[in-house]
Amino acid sequence: MIYEHEIPTGSKLYFGQSATLKRKLERVASELLYEAGFQEIVTPFFSYHQHQSIDEKELLRFSDEQNHIVSLRADSTMDAVRLVTKRVGRSTSHSKWFYIQPVFRYPSHEVHQIGAELIGEENLALSLHTTFALFSKFELEPLLHVSNIQIPKILAQMLDLDLSVFEKGELQKLLAFNIPWLTKLTCLQSLEELDEVINDVPDELKKELEKLKELSTQLSYKNLVFSPLYYVKMRYYNTLFFRFIDKNFTLGVGGSYDCEGIASSGFGLYTDNLIEILMKRDGQ
């Protein structure tokens, strides 16, 4: 039996303080992004191309009037980039875009996001500085994890391991090899530790570790750790990747990616988790 007041598991209801805070977050974010030179895009709720971004098992799908498969928007990045480059690009050459909108995953999961894409710009420091500025507005300094998705891929090939070892964080399997540089890499978190190991690793890893080091030199954020062996299966983030964490809440992710043959970067902040953290902090 479904009661009249019930809502589907995974869906969102905001009222009173939470609704006020959600509106404030979105207002402050939009003002900051406009000031940083971004323009806003609001993509359709429905898409023909979501299977290119998200595992089809996570899509909410139906058919249009011509029996083509349509999905509820499950990811904003690829649709935003595709629409800018293929449709909006006919009338503008602007390359910095942001969106404030929800995405939907099977069976009834609703996620509100504040996201931005820098089309044709791989410099991830620009995305990170934008997120720092937004967090600063709300006096937040979450832990920043910086990783490189190519490193686990290279190690998996070198050591004949399945990528699930990295995805599940089974670090004991890496330590069991008893390779000094691999042990250091497994435990690495700081820039100093990165400097210590970078000359000891095989050549195919040096370039990818140098990317982490170069990014860190462009940042002045104290609450930062490196996670070189972190791996998440993504359809588009392909090298540098970051995530913000506070009290076991993931507040946002971002990284470098390639779409439509264009090397770009961007980020997405999770509005729902931000509201949860702010309300708990402020005792609301």
C-alpha positions in Angstrom: 0.0 0.0 0.0 1.3 3.5 -0.9 0.2 6.3 1.4 -0.7 9.7 0.0 2.2 11.4 1.6 4.9 8.9 0.3 7.4 9.8 -2.4 9.4 7.2 -4.4 12.7 6.2 -2.8 15.5 8.3 -4.2 13.4 11.3 -5.1 13.7 14.6 -3.3 11.4 16.9 -1.3 12.6 20.3 -0.2 10.6 22.6 2.1 11.2 25.5 4.5 14.9 25.8 5.4 16.1 23.2 2.9 14.2 24.8 0.1 15.6 28.2 1.1 19.2 26.9 1.2 18.8 25.1 -2.1 17.7 28.4 -3.7 20.6 30.3 -2.1 23.1 27.7 -3.3 21.9 27.9 -6.8 21.7 31.7 -6.8 25.2 32.2 -5.4 26.6 29.6 -7.8 24.9 31.2 -10.9 26.2 34.7 -9.9 29.7 33.4 -9.4 29.7 31.5 -12.6 28.4 34.4 -14.6 31.2 36.6 -13.1 33.7 33.9 -14.1 32.6 34.2 -17.7 30.3 31.2 -18.0 27.0 31.3 -19.8 24.0 29.1 -18.7 22.5 26.2 -20.7 19.4 24.3 -19.7 19.4 21.0 -21.5 16.2 19.0 -22.3 14.9 16.5 -19.8 14.8 13.9 -22.6 17.7 12.7 -24.7 18.5 10.3 -27.5 22.2 9.9 -26.5 22.4 9.1 -22.8 23.6 5.6 -23.4 26.9 7.1 -24.6 27.5 8.6 -21.2 25.9 6.2 -18.7 25.4 2.4 -18.3 22.1 1.6 -20.0 21.0 -0.3 -16.8 20.8 3.1 -15.1 18.6 4.8 -17.7 14.9 5.5 -17.5 13.8 4.8 -21.1 10.7 5.0 -23.2 9.9 5.5 -26.9 9.0 8.6 -28.9 6.3 8.8 -31.5 8.6 7.3 -34.1 9.6 4.5 -31.8 13.1 5.9 -31.2 14.5 5.2 -27.7 14.4 8.3 -25.4 15.9 8.5 -22.0 15.4 10.9 -19.1 18.5 13.0 -18.6 20.9 10.9 -16.5 24.0 12.9 -17.1 24.4 16.6 -18.2 28.0 16.7 -19.4 27.9 15.0 -22.7 24.5 16.4 -23.7 25.7 19.9 -22.8 28.8 19.6 -24.9 27.1 17.9 -27.8 24.3 20.6 -27.9 26.9 23.4 -27.7 29.1 22.0 -30.4 26.5 20.6 -32.7 23.5 23.0 -32.3 24.2 26.1 -30.2 27.6 26.5 -31.8 25.9 27.6 -35.0 25.2 31.0 -33.4 27.9 31.4 -30.7 31.5 30.5 -30.2 31.3 30.7 -26.4 33.1 27.8 -24.7 32.3 28.1 -21.0 28.9 26.9 -20.0 27.1 26.0 -16.7 23.9 24.3 -15.8 21.8 23.9 -12.6 19.5 21.0 -13.1 18.7 17.5 -11.9 19.6 14.1 -13.4 17.6 10.9 -13.1 18.8 7.3 -12.7 16.9 4.0 -12.6 14.8 3.2 -10.7 13.8 6.6 -9.2 17.0 8.3 -8.2 17.0 12.1 -8.5 20.3 14.1 -8.2 20.4 17.9 -8.3 23.6 19.3 -9.7 25.5 22.5 -10.3 27.9 21.8 -13.1 30.2 23.6 -15.6 32.0 22.6 -18.8 35.1 24.3 -20.3 34.8 23.1 -23.9 38.3 23.0 -25.5 40.0 23.8 -22.2 41.9 20.9 -20.6 43.4 23.0 -17.7 41.7 21.4 -14.8 43.0 24.1 -12.4 40.4 26.5 -13.9 37.6 24.2 -12.8 39.1 23.7 -9.4 39.6 27.4 -8.7 35.9 27.9 -9.6 34.8 25.2 -7.1 37.1 26.7 -4.4 35.4 30.0 -4.9 32.0 28.5 -4.5 32.9 26.5 -1.4 34.5 29.6 0.1 31.1 31.5 -0.2 29.7 28.9 2.3 32.8 28.6 4.4 33.5 25.1 3.3 36.9 23.5 2.8 36.2 19.8 1.9 39.0 17.3 1.3 40.1 17.3 -2.3 41.3 14.0 -3.8 43.2 14.3 -7.0 43.8 11.2 -9.2 44.7 10.2 -12.7 42.5 7.4 -14.2 45.3 6.4 -16.6 47.5 5.2 -13.7 45.4 2.3 -12.6 44.8 1.4 -16.3 48.6 1.3 -17.0 49.3 -0.7 -13.8 46.5 -3.2 -14.6 48.3 -4.0 -17.9 51.8 -4.0 -16.4 50.8 -6.4 -13.5 48.2 -8.4 -15.4 45.4 -7.3 -13.0 41.8 -6.7 -13.5 40.7 -3.1 -13.1 38.2 -4.2 -10.5 41.2 -4.5 -8.1 41.5 -0.7 -8.2 37.8 0.0 -8.4 37.3 -2.0 -5.2 40.4 -0.6 -3.5 42.0 -4.0 -2.9 45.3 -2.5 -2.1 46.6 -5.6 -0.4 46.9 -7.3 -3.8 49.2 -4.5 -4.9 51.3 -4.6 -1.7 51.7 -8.4 -2.2 53.9 -7.8 -5.2 56.5 -6.4 -2.8 57.8 -3.9 -5.4 59.3 -0.9 -3.6 58.0 1.8 -6.0 54.6 0.2 -6.1 54.4 0.1 -2.3 55.2 3.8 -2.3 52.7 4.6 -4.9 50.0 2.6 -3.0 50.6 4.7 0.1 51.2 8.0 -1.6 49.1 11.0 -0.5 51.3 14.1 -0.4 53.3 16.1 -2.9 56.5 15.2 -1.1 55.7 11.5 -1.4 55.0 12.1 -5.1 58.4 13.7 -5.6 60.0 10.8 -3.9 58.5 8.1 -6.1 58.3 9.8 -9.5 61.8 9.0 -10.6 61.6 5.4 -9.4 58.5 4.3 -11.4 58.6 2.8 -14.9 58.7 5.3 -17.7 55.1 4.7 -18.8 53.9 5.9 -15.4 56.2 9.0 -15.1 54.2 11.1 -17.6 50.9 10.5 -15.8 52.4 11.2 -12.4 53.9 14.4 -13.8 50.4 15.5 -14.7 49.3 15.2 -11.1 52.4 17.2 -10.0 51.8 19.9 -12.6 48.2 20.3 -11.5 49.1 20.6 -7.8 51.6 23.4 -8.6 48.7 25.5 -9.9 46.6 25.1 -6.8 46.9 26.8 -3.4 44.4 24.6 -1.6 45.6 23.1 1.7 43.1 20.3 2.2 44.4 18.2 -0.7 45.6 14.6 -1.0 46.7 12.5 -4.0 45.0 9.3 -4.8 47.0 7.9 -7.8 45.5 4.4 -7.6 41.9 5.6 -7.3 39.8 4.3 -10.2 36.2 4.9 -11.1 34.6 3.6 -14.3 33.6 6.6 -16.3 32.5 6.9 -19.9 34.2 10.2 -20.5 36.7 11.3 -17.7 39.9 9.8 -19.1 43.0 11.3 -17.3 43.0 13.8 -14.4 40.0 13.4 -12.0 39.1 15.0 -8.7 36.5 14.6 -6.0 35.5 16.6 -3.0 34.6 14.7 0.2 33.3 15.9 3.6 32.1 13.6 6.3 31.7 10.7 3.9 29.6 12.9 1.5 30.9 13.3 -2.0 30.2 17.0 -2.7 31.5 17.1 -6.2 33.6 15.5 -8.9 35.3 16.7 -12.1 38.0 16.0 -14.6 39.4 16.1 -18.1 37.6 14.4 -20.9 37.2 14.1 -24.6 33.8 14.6 -26.4 33.2 15.0 -30.1 37.0 15.0 -30.5 37.4 18.0 -28.3 39.6 17.8 -25.2 37.7 19.6 -22.4 37.2 19.7 -18.6 34.5 20.3 -16.2 32.9 19.6 -12.8 29.6 18.8 -11.1 28.7 19.6 -7.5 26.0 17.6 -5.8 23.5 20.1 -4.5 21.7 17.6 -2.3 24.8 16.6 -0.4 25.9 20.2 0.0 22.6 21.0 1.6 22.9 18.0 3.9 26.4 19.1 5.1 25.4 22.8 5.5 22.2 22.0 7.5 24.1 19.6 9.8 26.9 22.1 10.3 24.5 25.0 11.1 22.2 22.8 13.3 19.2 23.2 11.1 
